[in-house]
Amino acid sequence: MIDSKFQALYLDYAVTKFQKYDRTINIFLALTSSGSIAAWAIWQEFQMVWAIIIAAANVVTILKPYFPYSKYIKELSESALKMQDLHLDYERLWYKFEKEQITEDSATLPLVSD
């Protein structure tokens, strides 16, 4: 039971981490695209800085489809839900066993929804 709970929590943590990475990349791209338009006034003073920022944004835009974060988010979310369901099944089974509604032998059988 502890292992199933740990795995569910870990998968949820991994989803959150990958969502944070994906959101950071999207915020960077949004700021650089809108910032490059707003920066025309100071473009003359900081040409090299803005050129590097815009170049980095273009590289990230090109590489973004190859970042696996979106795929990982979807897969890990599905796995986390399955692990949470499995943990709840274990909790129900343990509850029934503690209340002597089932025996140890019948507890080893596959779970059937009530």
C-alpha positions as semicolon CSV with decimal commas, in nm:
position;residue;x (nm);y (nm);z (nm)
1;M;0,000;0,000;0,000
2;I;0,279;0,238;0,087
3;D;0,454;0,168;-0,242
4;S;0,140;0,243;-0,445
5;K;0,087;0,570;-0,257
6;F;0,452;0,667;-0,305
7;Q;0,435;0,594;-0,678
8;A;0,114;0,795;-0,716
9;L;0,269;1,091;-0,531
10;Y;0,594;1,065;-0,729
11;L;0,413;1,057;-1,063
12;D;0,208;1,359;-0,956
13;Y;0,531;1,538;-0,862
14;A;0,685;1,453;-1,200
15;V;0,378;1,587;-1,382
16;T;0,401;1,910;-1,185
17;K;0,772;1,940;-1,262
18;F;0,725;1,888;-1,636
19;Q;0,431;2,130;-1,641
20;K;0,656;2,388;-1,479
21;Y;0,925;2,335;-1,746
22;D;0,668;2,363;-2,024
23;R;0,514;2,677;-1,871
24;T;0,859;2,837;-1,829
25;I;0,941;2,777;-2,194
26;N;0,605;2,919;-2,304
27;I;0,647;3,227;-2,083
28;F;0,998;3,284;-2,221
29;L;0,869;3,263;-2,578
30;A;0,576;3,494;-2,504
31;L;0,796;3,753;-2,334
32;T;1,059;3,750;-2,606
33;S;0,807;3,780;-2,887
34;S;0,618;4,064;-2,722
35;G;0,937;4,213;-2,576
36;S;1,105;4,233;-2,912
37;I;0,819;4,446;-3,041
38;A;0,822;4,666;-2,731
39;A;1,199;4,699;-2,744
40;W;1,215;4,901;-3,065
41;A;1,265;5,213;-2,854
42;I;1,576;5,077;-2,683
43;W;1,689;4,858;-2,973
44;Q;1,964;5,101;-3,070
45;E;2,123;5,097;-2,723
46;F;2,124;4,723;-2,659
47;Q;2,147;4,572;-3,003
48;M;2,360;4,275;-2,906
49;V;2,151;4,185;-2,599
50;W;1,825;4,187;-2,794
51;A;1,982;3,999;-3,083
52;I;2,093;3,723;-2,848
53;I;1,753;3,708;-2,677
54;I;1,566;3,692;-3,007
55;A;1,806;3,432;-3,145
56;A;1,761;3,219;-2,833
57;A;1,383;3,250;-2,862
58;N;1,396;3,140;-3,225
59;V;1,611;2,840;-3,138
60;V;1,374;2,743;-2,855
61;T;1,074;2,780;-3,089
62;I;1,238;2,550;-3,341
63;L;1,339;2,293;-3,079
64;K;1,017;2,305;-2,874
65;P;0,843;2,022;-3,066
66;Y;1,137;1,799;-2,974
67;F;1,110;1,872;-2,602
68;P;0,926;1,571;-2,460
69;Y;0,754;1,762;-2,179
70;S;0,406;1,767;-2,332
71;K;0,423;1,395;-2,405
72;Y;0,554;1,321;-2,056
73;I;0,283;1,532;-1,896
74;K;0,008;1,336;-2,068
75;E;0,161;0,993;-2,005
76;L;0,254;1,062;-1,644
77;S;-0,089;1,213;-1,570
78;E;-0,257;0,896;-1,693
79;S;-0,016;0,679;-1,494
80;A;-0,066;0,890;-1,180
81;L;-0,444;0,849;-1,205
82;K;-0,407;0,472;-1,247
83;M;-0,177;0,455;-0,945
84;Q;-0,420;0,660;-0,738
85;D;-0,702;0,425;-0,839
86;L;-0,486;0,124;-0,749
87;H;-0,405;0,276;-0,411
88;L;-0,775;0,335;-0,345
89;D;-0,845;-0,028;-0,435
90;Y;-0,579;-0,133;-0,184
91;E;-0,735;0,093;0,079
92;R;-1,080;-0,059;0,019
93;L;-0,938;-0,409;0,033
94;W;-0,753;-0,335;0,358
95;Y;-1,066;-0,181;0,509
96;K;-1,271;-0,490;0,422
97;F;-0,999;-0,714;0,564
98;E;-0,980;-0,515;0,889
99;K;-1,358;-0,525;0,930
100;E;-1,346;-0,900;0,866
101;Q;-1,574;-0,867;0,565
102;I;-1,328;-1,078;0,368
103;T;-1,074;-1,342;0,458
104;E;-0,703;-1,347;0,379
105;D;-0,762;-1,606;0,107
106;S;-1,034;-1,404;-0,065
107;A;-0,826;-1,087;-0,030
108;T;-0,576;-1,229;-0,276
109;L;-0,838;-1,259;-0,548
110;P;-0,869;-0,982;-0,806
111;L;-1,075;-0,684;-0,692
112;V;-1,432;-0,664;-0,812
113;S;-1,617;-0,334;-0,788
114;D;-1,901;-0,342;-0,538
